[in-house]
Amino acid sequence: MGMLNEPRDAEAAETEHDRVKRCAMGHLERAFDDADSDGVPADAFAHVALFTALTTLVDCFGENAVATMMAKIPEKISSGDYTLDRTLQ
């Protein structure tokens, strides 16, 4: 038997990965809400959050890896991957 926090299989690992992402999203949503309560415009906060995210990713993975990842962003935006209230047909 493995350690308590060690996933038993790929499905368990994905479930844990999803849980961590949901938790992180909750923190970010609260930060956006707090900024809004303080009168910070959403677009200004989003720019700072994006800058912070990119600098963190560069620190973790390096400039080339992040540049490669970011090269895919225009296509993802155009295909609606970041549009929350779109209608799928």
N, C-alpha and C positions, 0 to 999 in steps of 0.2 A: 504494500500500500504506500502511496505517495504522501507528501506533506499535505497538511490541511488546505493550504491555499493553492496547491498545484492542481491545474485542470486535469481531469481524467482522460479527456479526449478533445478532438478539435471542436466538437459542438459545445462543450463546456467552456473552452477557451473563447469561442466566439460570443457566447452568452456573457462571460465576464467582460470582454472587450466592449460589448454593447452597453453593459451596465455602467462601465466607467465613462463611456461617451455620453450617456444620458445624464450622469451626474455632472460631468463637466458642462454640458449644455445648460443644466439648471443653474449652475454658478454664473455662467455668462449671461443668461436671461435676467438673473437678479441684478447683476452689475449694470446691464442696460436699464433696468427699471430704476435703480438707484441714481444713475446718471440723469435719467429723465426727470426724476423727482427734484434733482438739484438744478434743473434748467439747462442741462447739456443737450444740445440738439443730437438726435439719433445719428445723423450723418457724420457729425464730428466724432462722436464716440466710436462709430463703426470704423472710421479711418484710423483712429488710434488703436483700436482692437486689432485691425488687420496688420498694422505696422508691428505691433507687439507680437502677434502670432508669427509673422514672417521672421522677425529677429530671433524668436525662440526656436523656430524650425531650423534656421541657419546655424544657430548655436548647437543644436542637437544633431543635425544631419550634414551640415556643410553647404556651401554656396551652390556647388554644381548640382547636388541632389535636389535642392529646393528650386533652382532655376528650371530643371527638367520637369519637376512637378508643376510649377507655375505655368509652363508653356502649354499645358493642357487646359488651363482655366478658361481662355476665351471660347473654346469649343463647348465646354461644359455650360458656360453662361448662355451661349446661343441656343443650346439644346434644352434649356429650361431647368437644368439641375439645381439651380439656386433660386428658382421662382417658387415661392411658397403657395400662392393662391392661383395656380394655373389649372385649367381644365384639361384632363387627359381624354383623348377620344379614341 
